[in-house]
Amino acid sequence: MVTMYKYIAMSKNIRYSIILTVVSILFFGAQSAHAEEVQQAITISPVVQDITLSPGKESSYTIIISNNADLPLGIHTDITGFDENNSEITTFSTKDSPMIGWTAISEQDIILKPHSTHPLIVIINPPSSLKKGGYYTTLFFTPFISKPRQAKGPIILSRIGALVLGTYGEMDYRELSKKVMLSSFSIDSFFRHTSTSTIHMELINTYFAHLTAKPFLSITPLFGQTTKVLLDEKHILPSRGKTWNNTILLPPNPWLFYSATMAVSVGQGNYIYGHTFFIVIPWVKELLTALVLILFIIIATVHKRVRKSIQIILQGK
């Protein structure tokens, strides 16, 4: 009888555990899906704003925040430095841009109604002692929704950033092209046997101002037409660099020898160039398979002859 009661109690505990697990999965799964839906519903425009600065002269522009979700959403704005990522190269030890202290926003915290937009005024007030150079700051917009009362705080979703670039001083794009260095340009492997390849490039900017790099890749076989690929356009801050790692599809009917040329536009018809070579050996797997089969046949044939020779020798004795 005691054993029966224990069995019934265990069965109830198992049922309760299963029910609790299912409810938890449904609840937290719904929360996660809801949070992701809210995050994707937020858009800002423009994402990048490039302005010309004047000493002691205030400038401003409007940024539009849109809430495409079906529920109200709070937005908190932070003014901070540039958010570095894995594609960013820091070539020198640099401090945060002073433009952070010159930048203000009309409203730091707002609540957006469902399917509504709201304009924010970004104000940049540089000092009268402004020195020639390139400056930057980033506006980070953090959407949030409220948790139940017993929770410690709001559900903070991923921030959305808007980059503000400012320049004081006349741009000399010919001089700029001399201050930009293509520090690395290569193929992932000199010998290729597949129809795809990964291009790696590093570009470093030592000019006083930021630049917009527009890379154009040309792949030319020994015989055949050139294939051109436009890579992602990226902004590079002063004393910084960026990396590109792009997988490309080689031209059809591959030839043995290829040359690759990278032409990076830095503005007003000025380019930075890089060159490399690589070899494509098609049907490598098929050739290796055939070689293995041939080697196996040779070994089997030799082994058979050796065994037959040994038998003849033994019979002869």
Rosetta blueprint (number, residue, H / E / L):
1 M L
2 V H
3 T H
4 M H
5 Y H
6 K H
7 Y H
8 I H
9 A H
10 M H
11 S H
12 K H
13 N H
14 I H
15 R H
16 Y H
17 S H
18 I H
19 I H
20 L H
21 T H
22 V H
23 V H
24 S H
25 I H
26 L H
27 F H
28 F H
29 G H
30 A H
31 Q H
32 S H
33 A H
34 H H
35 A H
36 E H
37 E H
38 V H
39 Q H
40 Q H
41 A H
42 I E
43 T E
44 I E
45 S E
46 P L
47 V L
48 V E
49 Q E
50 D E
51 I E
52 T E
53 L L
54 S E
55 P L
56 G L
57 K E
58 E L
59 S E
60 S E
61 Y E
62 T E
63 I E
64 I E
65 I E
66 S E
67 N E
68 N L
69 A L
70 D L
71 L L
72 P L
73 L E
74 G E
75 I E
76 H E
77 T E
78 D E
79 I E
80 T E
81 G L
82 F L
83 D L
84 E L
85 N L
86 N L
87 S L
88 E E
89 I E
90 T E
91 T L
92 F L
93 S L
94 T L
95 K L
96 D L
97 S L
98 P L
99 M H
100 I H
101 G H
102 W H
103 T E
104 A E
105 I E
106 S L
107 E L
108 Q L
109 D E
110 I E
111 I E
112 L E
113 K L
114 P L
115 H L
116 S E
117 T E
118 H E
119 P E
120 L E
121 I E
122 V E
123 I E
124 I E
125 N L
126 P L
127 P L
128 S L
129 S L
130 L L
131 K L
132 K L
133 G E
134 G E
135 Y E
136 Y E
137 T E
138 T E
139 L E
140 F E
141 F E
142 T E
143 P E
144 F E
145 I E
146 S L
147 K L
148 P L
149 R L
150 Q L
151 A L
152 K L
153 G L
154 P L
155 I E
156 I E
157 L L
158 S L
159 R L
160 I E
161 G E
162 A E
163 L E
164 V E
165 L E
166 G E
167 T E
168 Y E
169 G L
170 E L
171 M L
172 D L
173 Y H
174 R H
175 E H
176 L H
177 S H
178 K H
179 K L
180 V E
181 M E
182 L E
183 S E
184 S E
185 F E
186 S E
187 I E
188 D L
189 S L
190 F L
191 F E
192 R E
193 H L
194 T L
195 S L
196 T E
197 S E
198 T E
199 I E
200 H E
201 M E
202 E E
203 L E
204 I E
205 N E
206 T L
207 Y L
208 F L
209 A L
210 H L
211 L E
212 T E
213 A E
214 K E
215 P E
216 F E
217 L E
218 S E
219 I E
220 T E
221 P E
222 L L
223 F L
224 G L
225 Q L
226 T L
227 T E
228 K E
229 V E
230 L E
231 L L
232 D L
233 E L
234 K E
235 H E
236 I E
237 L L
238 P L
239 S L
240 R E
241 G E
242 K E
243 T E
244 W E
245 N E
246 N E
247 T E
248 I E
249 L E
250 L L
251 P L
252 P L
253 N L
254 P L
255 W L
256 L L
257 F E
258 Y E
259 S E
260 A E
261 T E
262 M E
263 A E
264 V E
265 S E
266 V E
267 G E
268 Q L
269 G L
270 N E
271 Y E
272 I E
273 Y E
274 G E
275 H E
276 T E
277 F E
278 F E
279 I E
280 V E
281 I L
282 P L
283 W L
284 V H
285 K H
286 E H
287 L H
288 L H
289 T H
290 A H
291 L H
292 V H
293 L H
294 I H
295 L H
296 F H
297 I H
298 I H
299 I H
300 A H
301 T H
302 V H
303 H H
304 K H
305 R H
306 V H
307 R H
308 K H
309 S H
310 I H
311 Q H
312 I H
313 I H
314 L H
315 Q H
316 G H
317 K L
